[in-house]
Amino acid sequence: MSTEPVTSAAPTAASTDDVKGRIKFSSRGRTWFIVLRPPYAQPIDRFLVRWTGWSPVTTQYALAGGADLRAFKTQVLLLTTIGRRSGALRSTVLPYFEVDDDLVICGTNGGGPNDPQWVKNIDADGTCWVTVNRRQLPATAHVARGEERERVFEAIAPKHGGLRRYQEQTSALGRDVPLVVITPRTTP
């Protein structure tokens, strides 16, 4: 019989280097909740958000994280950015939070070591489009930095149950969770 101490099954900073590790971290180890997985999840999710406003991928991660389905009210948007290298339009589904008259999205990337590609696209060109409640709106976006980031972080942390956890994970990997502030050109 081994006398080695039993280690926790909680994901470590090194375990988020690949997609499986990020799925495990984002689902809080409850990977059996995650039915829609890459590469099929993203096109299905984009289609459903565009036409219904509902994201099955966001819902499954929220349930895996312990959210009560009856109280689950996460709002999602379809973000379309301009690829920084290709110039092609790139779309992704993300939960958003309202702060003042702006929408804020978090670049957690599943607690991984790198910022998501859409954050890099926003940094290169803040022109974007958001689809909220089945309405597509032109918008401008920027990554919050300094005092603005601190203010936005404190405003959305109570609404985003895992934001502090993601920040702790990404800090161990040498990055901050990017908080992207989106200003629609008309109200959604």
C-alpha positions as CSV (number, residue, x, y, z in Angstrom):
1,M,0.0,0.0,0.0
2,S,1.3,3.4,-0.9
3,T,2.0,6.0,1.7
4,E,2.0,8.9,-0.8
5,P,-0.3,11.7,0.2
6,V,-3.5,11.9,-1.7
7,T,-3.6,15.0,-3.9
8,S,-6.6,17.0,-4.9
9,A,-8.2,16.4,-8.3
10,A,-8.5,20.2,-8.8
11,P,-6.9,21.4,-12.0
12,T,-3.6,23.2,-11.6
13,A,-2.2,26.1,-13.6
14,A,-0.3,23.7,-15.9
15,S,-3.3,21.6,-16.7
16,T,-5.0,24.4,-18.7
17,D,-2.5,24.4,-21.5
18,D,-4.8,22.3,-23.8
19,V,-8.5,22.3,-24.6
20,K,-9.2,19.3,-22.3
21,G,-7.5,21.1,-19.4
22,R,-9.5,24.3,-20.0
23,I,-12.8,22.3,-20.3
24,K,-11.9,20.6,-17.0
25,F,-11.1,23.9,-15.2
26,S,-14.2,25.7,-16.6
27,S,-16.5,22.9,-15.7
28,R,-15.0,22.7,-12.2
29,G,-14.0,19.1,-13.0
30,R,-17.6,18.1,-14.0
31,T,-16.7,17.3,-17.6
32,W,-19.7,14.9,-18.0
33,F,-21.9,18.1,-18.1
34,I,-20.1,19.2,-21.3
35,V,-22.0,17.5,-24.1
36,L,-21.3,20.1,-26.9
37,R,-17.5,20.1,-27.4
38,P,-15.1,21.5,-30.0
39,P,-15.1,21.5,-33.0
40,Y,-18.9,21.1,-33.2
41,A,-20.0,23.2,-30.3
42,Q,-18.9,26.6,-31.7
43,P,-20.9,26.5,-35.0
44,I,-24.0,25.2,-33.3
45,D,-23.7,27.8,-30.5
46,R,-23.2,30.7,-33.0
47,F,-26.3,29.6,-35.0
48,L,-28.5,29.3,-32.0
49,V,-27.4,32.6,-30.5
50,R,-27.9,34.4,-33.8
51,W,-31.4,33.1,-34.2
52,T,-32.8,32.5,-30.7
53,G,-30.5,34.4,-28.3
54,W,-29.8,31.2,-26.3
55,S,-26.4,29.6,-25.9
56,P,-26.4,25.8,-25.0
57,V,-22.6,26.0,-24.5
58,T,-22.8,28.8,-21.9
59,T,-25.7,26.9,-20.2
60,Q,-23.8,23.6,-19.9
61,Y,-20.8,25.3,-18.4
62,A,-23.0,27.2,-15.9
63,L,-24.7,24.0,-14.9
64,A,-21.4,22.2,-14.5
65,G,-20.3,25.1,-12.3
66,G,-23.3,24.6,-10.0
67,A,-25.7,27.2,-11.3
68,D,-29.4,26.7,-10.4
69,L,-31.2,26.3,-13.8
70,R,-34.3,28.1,-12.4
71,A,-32.2,31.2,-11.5
72,F,-29.8,31.0,-14.5
73,K,-30.1,34.2,-16.4
74,T,-26.7,34.7,-18.1
75,Q,-27.0,37.0,-21.1
76,V,-25.0,36.1,-24.2
77,L,-23.9,38.0,-27.3
78,L,-22.4,37.0,-30.6
79,L,-19.2,39.1,-31.0
80,T,-17.9,39.6,-34.5
81,T,-14.4,41.1,-34.9
82,I,-12.0,41.7,-37.7
83,G,-9.1,39.2,-37.8
84,R,-5.9,41.1,-37.1
85,R,-3.9,39.1,-39.7
86,S,-6.5,37.9,-42.2
87,G,-8.9,40.8,-42.2
88,A,-11.7,38.2,-42.2
89,L,-14.7,38.4,-39.9
90,R,-14.5,36.2,-36.8
91,S,-17.4,35.4,-34.6
92,T,-17.7,33.9,-31.1
93,V,-20.4,33.6,-28.5
94,L,-19.7,35.1,-25.0
95,P,-21.6,35.9,-21.9
96,Y,-21.8,39.6,-21.2
97,F,-22.4,41.9,-18.2
98,E,-23.9,45.4,-18.3
99,V,-21.8,48.1,-16.7
100,D,-23.3,51.6,-17.0
101,D,-24.3,51.9,-20.7
102,D,-21.6,49.4,-21.9
103,L,-21.4,45.7,-22.3
104,V,-18.4,43.9,-20.7
105,I,-17.0,40.5,-21.8
106,C,-14.3,38.5,-20.1
107,G,-11.4,36.9,-21.9
108,T,-10.9,34.0,-19.5
109,N,-10.0,31.5,-22.2
110,G,-10.9,28.7,-19.7
111,G,-8.2,29.8,-17.3
112,G,-5.5,29.1,-20.0
113,P,-2.1,30.7,-20.3
114,N,-3.0,32.9,-23.4
115,D,-5.6,35.5,-24.2
116,P,-8.3,34.4,-26.6
117,Q,-7.8,35.4,-30.2
118,W,-10.8,37.7,-30.2
119,V,-9.1,39.9,-27.5
120,K,-6.1,40.2,-29.8
121,N,-8.4,41.2,-32.7
122,I,-10.0,43.9,-30.5
123,D,-6.6,45.2,-29.5
124,A,-5.7,45.5,-33.2
125,D,-9.0,47.0,-34.3
126,G,-11.8,48.0,-31.9
127,T,-14.4,47.9,-34.6
128,C,-16.8,45.1,-34.0
129,W,-20.5,44.0,-34.2
130,V,-22.5,42.4,-31.4
131,T,-25.7,40.4,-31.8
132,V,-27.8,40.9,-28.6
133,N,-31.4,39.6,-28.4
134,R,-31.3,38.7,-32.1
135,R,-30.3,42.3,-33.1
136,Q,-27.0,43.0,-34.7
137,L,-25.4,46.3,-33.7
138,P,-22.2,48.0,-34.8
139,A,-20.0,48.8,-31.8
140,T,-16.5,49.8,-30.7
141,A,-14.6,47.9,-28.1
142,H,-11.4,48.2,-26.1
143,V,-9.6,46.2,-23.4
144,A,-10.0,48.0,-20.0
145,R,-6.7,48.8,-18.4
146,G,-5.5,50.4,-15.2
147,E,-8.1,52.1,-13.0
148,E,-10.8,51.4,-15.6
149,R,-10.1,47.6,-15.4
150,E,-10.2,47.7,-11.6
151,R,-13.5,49.5,-11.6
152,V,-15.0,47.2,-14.2
153,F,-13.7,44.1,-12.4
154,E,-15.3,45.1,-9.1
155,A,-18.6,45.9,-10.9
156,I,-18.9,42.5,-12.6
157,A,-17.2,40.1,-10.2
158,P,-20.4,39.8,-8.1
159,K,-22.3,39.0,-11.3
160,H,-19.7,36.6,-12.7
161,G,-19.5,33.8,-10.1
162,G,-16.1,32.5,-11.4
163,L,-14.3,35.7,-12.3
164,R,-12.1,35.9,-9.2
165,R,-11.3,32.2,-9.6
166,Y,-10.3,32.7,-13.3
167,Q,-8.2,35.7,-12.3
168,E,-6.4,33.7,-9.7
169,Q,-5.7,30.9,-12.2
170,T,-4.5,33.3,-15.0
171,S,-2.3,35.3,-12.5
172,A,-0.5,32.1,-11.7
173,L,0.2,31.8,-15.5
174,G,1.4,35.4,-15.8
175,R,-1.6,37.2,-17.2
176,D,-4.7,39.1,-16.2
177,V,-8.1,38.2,-17.4
178,P,-8.8,40.8,-20.2
179,L,-12.1,42.7,-19.6
180,V,-13.3,44.1,-22.9
181,V,-15.7,47.1,-22.8
182,I,-18.1,47.2,-25.7
183,T,-20.0,50.4,-26.6
184,P,-22.9,49.6,-29.0
185,R,-23.6,52.5,-31.4
186,T,-27.3,52.1,-30.5
187,T,-28.9,50.6,-27.4
188,P,-29.7,46.9,-27.7
